[in-house]
Structures are given as structure tokens and as C-alpha cells.
Amino acid sequence: MTATMIVLFLAACAGGAVVQSVGGFGFGILVMSVFPYILPSYGQAIAVTTLLSVVLTVSMAIRYRKQAVWQRIVAPFISFVIVSTLIARFTAGAQDVLLRRMLGVLLIALSVYFIFFNGKITLRPTIVNGLIVGALCGVTNVLFGIGGPPVVIYLLAVSQSKEAYQGTVQAYFALSDLYTLALRISGGLVTGQVLGLWGLGLLALGAGLVVGRMVFQRLKPATVRKLVYAVMALSGVTLLFAR
């Protein structure tokens, strides 16, 4: 990578960590809005995203472990494991260009939802809803490295407090990211070059977590999320029409 690409890579890692710390999610969305442009292949982009996400979500899950409501994530996680395993097998040979454009469509759809409909959809904590949410997470996580939005929408709707939401969503992310990492390794996506990029990204990740805690106390999470949604929409349009 060139010096400019390295700067963009580090900035995306740090920015993603800030967003995740403030809003409870968003790391994968932000970095996958940048990584496909600067890394050699789409496969490397999602592999590096997964490795960094594991470190981020596990550390946050440990921090908020006392607030987690574990029974809320049993059904979503079981469904996630089944669907993500199947999707990983059937999409192993998918072309980068097709996946980039599919990611573009997903980013645009997510930005529209979060800008115009966030908080307006109500869900009940039923087993069926949990299974549906987990299945959606399995599809989006394996294909695009972004598994957060479906479960975030669900847990925001069913959690009794923001503390319960934060603890439960981070517990889910930690479990799902660890399983996704196992799929990436078994699929041969975690190479020496990917591990090198992961090590580089860890430096920015740590800085982003520190800044995120400071921002969390001073800035409204809604403001940060709106900036993320704008970047998401712009990146989605670019990926959709890029050749």
C-alpha cells in the first residue's frame, strides 16, 4: 500500500472504533466503506475487518458483561451459525466485482433505514424474530463483513435499558465475530498479509477506543451515527457504480 492508503486504513480503523464505542455498533460499516478501495482484494477486506472486529467486540463484551441479557441472543446466534455456514460454502467462488456492488446496495439500504426509519419499527423478543434476525446477520456478515444492523435493530427494540442493550449487543457481536473468524480461517482468507494488516490496524483500534470513550461523554451518539450514515450512503453509491 502507498503512504496515502496506509493513512486511510489507519483512519478507518480508528474511526470505526470510535463509532462502535459511542453507538454500540458501526465498526464494520465504516471500515467496509473504505477497505474495498485500498486493499488488494475484497476477500482481504472482509478478513481484516473480521480480525479487527473480534478484538474490538470481545474487549467491549468483557467491559459490559454484567449488563448482558444472554437469553436474548440464544435464538439469533443459533440461526446465525447455521445460515452463515451455508452461505460461506455456496459463495466461496463469488467474484469481487459482484460482491462490491451487492455491498453498495446494502450500504445504501442501511443508510436509508437508519436515517428515516430508525426507532419507528417495533419488534417483540420472540424466538421466531430472533431466528429471523440471526439469519439476516449470517447473510450480511459472511458476504459483506457487516453483521451488526439486523441484530442492532432487534436488540434496541427489545432491551429494557441502554445498559442492557450495550451489554447484550456486544456479547452477541463477540460470539458471532469469533465464529465468523473460524469460517474465514477455514476458507483460507486469513493469510500472512492479512495478519500484517491486522497488526497495523490494532494500533489505530486502541487509539479509537480511547477517543471513543472521551467522545461518548461529550458528543451525542446520534450526531456520530448521522455522520456514519452519510459516509455509508456515499460509499454505497460509489461501490454500486464502480467498475
Disulfide bonds with the S-S distance in Angstrom:
none
